Amino acid sequence: MTTQYTLSRRAQALTSSAIREILKVTERPEVTSFAGGLPSPATFPVERMRQATEKVLREAPEAALQYGPTEGFTPLREWIADRLSRGGARIPASRVLITTGSQQGLDLLGKVLIDEGSKVLVETPSYLGALQAFSLFAPQFGSLPSDEQGIVTDALTPEQLAGARFLYCLPNFQNPTGRRMPLERRQALVALADAAGVPLVEDDPYGELSYGGEALPSLLSMNPDGVIYMGSFSKVLAPGLRLGYVVAPEHVHAKMVQAKQAADLHTPSFSQRIVYEALQDGFIDRHIPEIRTLYAAQCQRMLAALEREFPAQVKWNRPEGGMFIWVDLPGGIDSGALLAKAIERNVAFVPGAPFYAVDPKENTLRLSFVTVPGEKIDAGVKVLGELIKAEIAALPAAA
């Protein structure tokens, strides 16, 4: 008799990440990839991590290799709370949960806040990883009006906010668009959500990557009890550490701890202690400016190439930080079909449609510039420009 495995309805609804599928292609060395949102390996502080690892194994080997508390390594939680408290609001370490990457934080939030059919509000477009994580719990997505400065708060209505479990957004250099929400909109969004009793989920992996170094207040600092904040060490230290964190009100924090206990007991003690040691003596504040300088130069190289190679009908943003440029193609061009032609010429990017919770725009795409050498940026953008010009030429003539 053949053993029969019956998948759950939830498992049957799972789909692969569009980005992860594209990355399989980009493993070929001849492919110039603008696809993955991967930090540049040139920014990884290898020697600092080596020193921190040696210190942990020398001074606390048994504790580092043992099970630990679900909430995380207390000194690291205190470091995070202290850093977030610099924004004005006092954040207690008791509200910090260390997660195995910020992606786990999204999964835990879905588990504790979403029931089937729950209303969840997101930007247009939004982070694909969040849409994937939340979709597992079958919410009803509400896609909010957005422009080059994020959510258009003037267009938000009480009806849109009513009954939402939470509103998820990335105010700083958003993935996929690279946009940053200005102060006035942050203030308006916090006020509107607070008046409607809707929690805000502020995902902030890129906030430190402002090319000019200037920071805007976090939503958390404006309303600590009304905001769940998510952060990560992936973009400022190394993604292979898989170390993120969530700051949530006590009752939400407690339920996330219970959900994490069921998922993986705790984030690896070893990684947490290594990161804590690496952060000492103000290292992170010396390291982050180096990342900003590199990414700013990479961004300017790509923007110059876009100006040179893309036709006038194509629009894109000029990010002030982060890792991404968002491109709008003329209507009628399918960026998915364009990708297939680009891959034939050994260039890859991410089509924009998967970043939309509803009503995807097929004529959009995301470019990541931080891992590609300058000369390859120039050559890859030139190829894309040629392909886009061909697509425009093939469009039906306007009536």
N, C-alpha and C positions, 0 to 999 in steps of 0.2 A: 504494500500500500504506500502511495506517495504522500508524504507529510504535506498538509495544507496550511499555509500561513495566511491568515486574514488580517489585512492591514486596517488600522483604525481609519475612520473618516478623516481625522486630522492628518494622518500620514498620507492618505491618498491626495489630500489637497496641497501637499508640499510641492514646491517648485524650486529649481536651482536658481542661484543668483546669476543674473545676466553677466555681472562683472566677473564672477569666478569662472564662468564658462569661457569668456573672452580671454582671461588670463592663461588658460590652457594653451591657447594659440600663441600668446606672447612669450611663452617659454622658449620659443625658437629664437636663437641668437640673432638671426637676420631681421627680426621684426622690431621696428621702432614703436614702442608702446607709449601712447598717451592715455592708456586705459586705467590702469590700477591706481588707486589712491594710496600708494605706498610711500612712506617717508624715504628720503634719500639715505642710502647706507653711509654716505659721506658724513652724515650728522650723528652716527652712532658713536657714543663715547666709549670706545672699546677699552682703552687703558683704564679709565675711571671705573668701569664695571669689573674689570679684572682685579683692581685693587680692592674694591668693595667686597667682591666674592672671597678673596683671600682673607680679608679681615673677619668676615662672618664665619668662615670655616675655622679660623684660628681662635676667635674669642667666644663663639656661641654655636659650635657645631651640632651638639645634641638638640638644642632648641630649634635650630634652623631646619633640621631634618625630621623633626617630629610633627605630629598633628598640631593644629593651632585652633584658636577660636574662630567661629564662623564670621564674626564681625570683622576680623582682621587684626593685624599686628598693631597693638595700641600706640606705640610711638609714631608709626606711620599715619595712623588715623589722626593723631594729635597734630602732626605736621600739616596734613591736608586742611584740617579745621582752622589752624592758625593762618594759613595762607589765604583761605577763602574769607576769613574774618577781616582781612585788610581792606575789603571793599566797604566796610562801614558797619555791617551787621555782625553781631557775635554769633559764630556757628560752633556749637559744642561738638566735641569729638564723638559723643554718644550717638550722634545722628549720621555718622559716616560709616558706610559699609564698603569694604574692599571687595571688588568683583574680579572674576577671571576675564579681564578685558571689559570694556564698556559695552560690548555686544551682549554679555551676560546680564548687565544691568537692564538692557532693553527687554530681554526675555523675562527677567524677574518682575519688571514693571507690568508686563503683559499678564503674567500669572496672577498678580495680586490686585490689578485694577480693571481688567477687562473680562466681561462676560460675553457670551455669544450675543451679537446684536448691539453691543454697547457702542455709543457714539464716541468716536475718537477724532479729534481735529488735528489737521496737519497743514503745513505750508504747501504751496504749489510752485515748483515741485518740492519733494522732500527726500530725506536720506533713504536710500533703498534698503539698507540694513535694518532700519527701524520699521519700514513697511513690511518687510519679511517677518521680523520678530513679532509684530503685533498681529499680522494676518493669521498667524497660527491659532489665535484665540477668537477668530471670526468676528471682528468688530464691524461696525458700520462707519466707514471713513467719511469725514467731512473735509473737503479740500478748500482751504481758505484763499480768498483773493490775495495775490502777492505780486510785487513788482521788483525792480532792481534794488530796493531797500528792504525787502522782506515782506511780512504780512502788512497789508494795507489796513491799518487800524481804523481809518475813517470809514471803511466799507464794512466793518464788522457790525453785525446786528445782534440784539438780544436773542433773536430766534436761532441764529447760528450757534451761539454759545449755550443755549438752554439744554440742559440734560447731558452735556458732554462729560465723560469720565475724566478727560484731561485734554490739554492742547499741547502738542509736541512741536518744538521749534529749535533751530540752531541759529542763535542771533549773530554769532561771529564766524564770518568767512565760510558760509554754509556749504556743505556737501549736498548737492552737486554744483551750486551756482557761484560760489565764492563771494556772495554778497554779505554785507554786514548791516544789521539793523541800527539805525541812528538812535540817539538818546531819546528824542521826542517820541518815537514809536515804542521804544522800550517802556517808557513811562506810561504811555497810553495803553499798551497791551496789558501791563500789570494791573492798571486801574480797572480796565474793562473785565479782565478775568476775575479779579477780586470781587467786583460788584456782582458778577454772575455766579460766584461760588465755584468757579472752574479752576482746578489745579493746572499750573503750568509745568511742563517738563522741559527743562533747559539743558540741551545737550551741547557741551562746550569742549570738544577735543582740539579746536583750532584757535581758541581765544588768545593764546600766548604768541601766535604767529603773525602779529601785526608787523608789517615791514617797517613802519615808522616807530614801533615800540609803544605807541599810545594805546591806552586801554579805555574801554567804555564800561560803565557799571554793569555788573551782572544782574539778571532778573532776580536771582537769589538775594542779592544785597538789598533789593528794593522791597521784597516781601518774603522773608525767610519761611514763614508758615504756609505760604501759598505756592511755593515753588519747590519742585524736586530737581536737583542739580546733578548732572552727570559729567564726570571728567575722566581723563585717561593719561597714562604715561607713554602711550604708544607714539605720539607725535613729537614729544620732547625728549624722550630717552630712546626707547626701542620697542617696536611692536611685538617682537618675539617674547618679551616678558609677559605679555597677556595680563596686564595689570591696569584695572580701572577702578572707579569708585562712584558711589551714589550717596548724595546727601538728601535725606528725606525727613519729614516730620516723624516724631517718635512712633506713632501708631502704624504708619506705613513702613517705617524702618523695621519694626518688629516683625511684620508679616513678610517682608523681603528676606529677613534673616531666616525665618522658618522655611521659606521657599528655597533659599540657597542650601540650607541643610539637606533638603531632599535632593538637590541637584548634584552637589559636589563636596559637601561638608564644609569646605573652606578653600579659599584661594591659597596656592602653595606658599607655605611659610618661608621657604628658601628665597623665592623671588621677592617677597615683601621685605625681608631683612636686607637683601642686597640693594634694593632700590632705596630703602631708608638710609643706608650707609652712603650710597652714591650722592644723595641729596645734601649731605652735611656740608658745613662751611660755605654755604651760599653757592654751591656749584651750579645749580640750575639757573641762577640769575647771570652767571658768566657764560653758560652754554647756550641758552636760548638766543641771545643776540647773534651768535654765529649761524644758527639755523635761519634766522630772519634774513641775514645778509645774503646767504646762498639762495634762498627761495626768491627773494626780491630780484636778484640778478637773473635767475631762471625765468621768472615771470616776465620781466622786461624783454628778454630774448624772444620769448614766444609772442608777446604782444607786437613786437617789431616785425616778426615773421608774418603774423596775421595781417598786419597793415600792408605788407609788401605783396603777399600772395593771394589773399582772399578777395573775391569780387565785392563791389560796393553793396550788392544786395544782401550780404551776410552781416549780421550784427553780433557783437559779443561785448561782455563786460570787461572792466579794467579793475581787477581785484586789488585791494589794499593790504591783503594778507592771505594766509592759507595756501592751498595747493591746487586750486581749480579755476578754470575759465569755462564759462557757459556760452554756447554758440546757438544762435537762432538762424536757421536756414530759411530761404523763401518757401512759402507754402507750396505743397505738392512734392517736395523732396522728402523721401523716407530715409532717415539716417541709418536704419537697420540695413536697408539695401545698399546704402553708401558704404557701410562698414564692410560688407562682403567684398566689394570692389577694392576697398582700401587694403584689406588683408591680402588680396592677390598681389598687391604691390608692397607688401611687407610693412604696412602701417596700421596701427590699431587705435581705437578710441572707444568710448562708451556711448551708445545711442541714448537719447534722453527719455524715451517713452517709459522705461521701467521705474523712473523716479516719480511718476505721477500716481497718486492713489486712485484717482478717477480721471476720465477724459484725457488720456495721454496725448502729448503733442509729438507726433512722429518726426517733425522737422527740427528737432533739437539734438544737441550732443554735448558731452562733457569732455574736456581736455585736461589732463594732469601733466604738469611740466617739471616736477621736482626731481625725477630720477633720470631724465634724458639729457645727455651732453648737448652743449650748445649747437654744435654742427649738425647733430641728428635732429634737433628741434627744427633747424632751418630746412633740412632736406625733407623731413616728414611733413611739415606744414606745406611745403611746396607741392608735394604729392596730393595732399588733401585739397589744396587750392585748385589744382588741375582737374581733379575729379568733380569738385563742386561746380566749377565752370561748365564742365560737360553736362552735368545734371541740369543746370539752369538752361543751357542751350536746348536741351531735350524737352523742356516744359512746353505744354500747349500754349500757343500765342493767345494773349488776352483778347477777348471778343471786342 
